[in-house]
Amino acid sequence: MTKQRIKRLGMVLKMAEEKERQELQTWGRVQQQLEQERATVTQLEGYASEYRGTLTSSSSNISIQGGQVQNTIAFIEQIKEACGHQEQQVNLVMQQAEAAKRVYLEARTKAEALRKLIAKLTSEESAIEDKKEQKLMDEFAARSARNRTF
């Protein structure tokens, strides 16, 4: 009975390990997306800083005229707004990453519990088999001893 149970649990374990692997891949994809979103924020902040620098730099070879100053300031504001939207996107993806991590850890915990159960059952089965084998050996030794005395 126990051997059949171990075999069935082995099949369940394979499915659990597959789910664990899939959840790990999902978590990895979301982590990559999070890094990309953060890189976009950094890039936008760099653009804003670059354009602010053209306004404040007196040593710049670029001369900005009155209308261009207003356009540049308006563009910087658009970049700031885009940064705000991108920060919201980062927060959303961060929540997704946390959720994916929780799902993966749950899958890993289930698979680990199955591994431990299978190991325990295998150990118990082995102990039972060892006892049976020892009993047979004792019976054989007892019969041999009886046969020698006759």
C-alpha positions in Angstrom: 0.0 0.0 0.0 2.7 2.4 1.0 4.7 1.8 -2.3 1.6 2.7 -4.3 1.1 5.8 -2.2 4.7 6.9 -2.7 4.3 6.3 -6.4 1.1 8.4 -6.6 2.7 11.1 -4.5 5.7 11.1 -6.8 3.4 12.0 -9.7 1.8 14.7 -7.6 5.3 16.0 -6.7 6.2 16.2 -10.4 3.2 18.3 -11.0 4.0 20.5 -8.0 7.6 20.9 -9.2 6.4 21.9 -12.6 4.1 24.5 -11.1 6.9 25.7 -8.9 9.1 26.1 -12.0 6.4 28.0 -13.9 5.8 30.3 -10.9 9.5 31.0 -10.7 9.6 31.9 -14.4 6.6 34.2 -13.9 8.3 35.9 -11.0 11.5 36.3 -13.0 9.6 37.9 -16.0 7.9 40.4 -13.7 11.2 41.2 -12.0 12.7 41.9 -15.5 9.7 44.1 -16.3 10.2 46.0 -13.0 13.8 46.7 -13.9 12.8 48.0 -17.3 10.2 50.3 -15.8 12.8 51.6 -13.3 15.3 52.2 -16.1 12.6 54.2 -18.0 12.1 56.4 -14.9 15.9 56.9 -14.7 16.0 57.8 -18.4 13.2 60.3 -18.1 14.8 61.9 -15.1 18.0 62.2 -17.1 16.2 63.9 -20.0 14.6 66.4 -17.6 17.9 67.1 -16.0 19.6 67.5 -19.4 16.9 70.0 -20.5 17.1 71.9 -17.2 20.9 72.1 -17.7 20.4 73.8 -21.1 18.3 76.5 -19.3 20.7 77.1 -16.5 24.0 76.7 -18.2 25.6 79.9 -19.1 28.7 78.3 -20.6 26.6 76.3 -23.1 27.3 77.0 -26.7 23.6 76.6 -27.3 21.8 79.9 -27.1 18.1 79.7 -26.3 15.8 82.4 -27.3 12.7 83.6 -25.4 10.2 81.4 -27.1 12.5 78.4 -26.8 12.8 78.9 -23.1 9.0 78.6 -22.7 8.9 75.6 -25.0 11.8 74.0 -23.1 10.1 74.6 -19.7 6.8 73.2 -21.1 8.7 70.1 -22.3 10.4 69.7 -18.9 6.9 69.7 -17.3 5.8 67.1 -19.8 8.8 65.0 -18.9 7.9 65.4 -15.2 4.4 64.3 -15.8 5.7 61.3 -17.7 7.9 60.5 -14.8 4.9 60.6 -12.5 3.0 58.2 -14.7 6.1 56.0 -15.0 6.5 55.9 -11.2 2.9 54.7 -11.0 3.7 52.0 -13.5 6.7 51.0 -11.4 4.5 50.8 -8.3 2.0 48.6 -10.1 4.7 46.3 -11.5 6.2 46.1 -8.0 2.9 44.9 -6.6 2.7 42.3 -9.3 6.3 41.2 -8.5 5.4 40.8 -4.8 2.2 38.8 -5.7 4.3 36.6 -8.1 6.8 36.1 -5.4 4.1 35.0 -2.9 2.6 32.6 -5.4 6.1 31.1 -6.2 6.9 30.7 -2.5 3.6 29.0 -1.9 4.3 26.6 -4.8 7.8 26.0 -3.4 6.5 25.3 0.1 4.0 22.8 -1.3 6.6 21.0 -3.4 9.0 20.9 -0.4 6.3 19.5 1.8 5.6 16.7 -0.7 9.3 15.9 -0.9 9.5 15.6 2.8 6.4 13.4 3.0 7.8 11.1 0.2 11.1 10.9 2.0 9.4 10.1 5.3 7.2 7.4 3.7 10.1 5.9 1.8 12.1 5.8 5.1 9.1 4.1 6.8 8.7 1.6 4.0 12.4 0.8 4.1 12.2 0.3 7.9 9.2 -2.1 7.4 11.1 -4.0 4.7 14.2 -4.2 6.9 12.1 -5.6 9.7 10.5 -8.2 7.4 13.9 -9.2 6.1 15.3 -9.4 9.6 12.3 -11.6 10.7 12.9 -13.9 7.7 16.6 -14.2 8.5 15.8 -14.9 12.2 13.3 -17.6 11.2 15.9 -19.1 8.8 18.5 -19.1 11.4 16.2 -20.7 13.9 15.3 -23.5 11.4 18.9 -24.0 10.6 19.7 -24.4 14.3 16.8 -26.8 14.8 17.9 -28.9 11.8 21.5 -29.1 13.1 20.3 -30.4 16.5 18.3 -33.3 14.9 
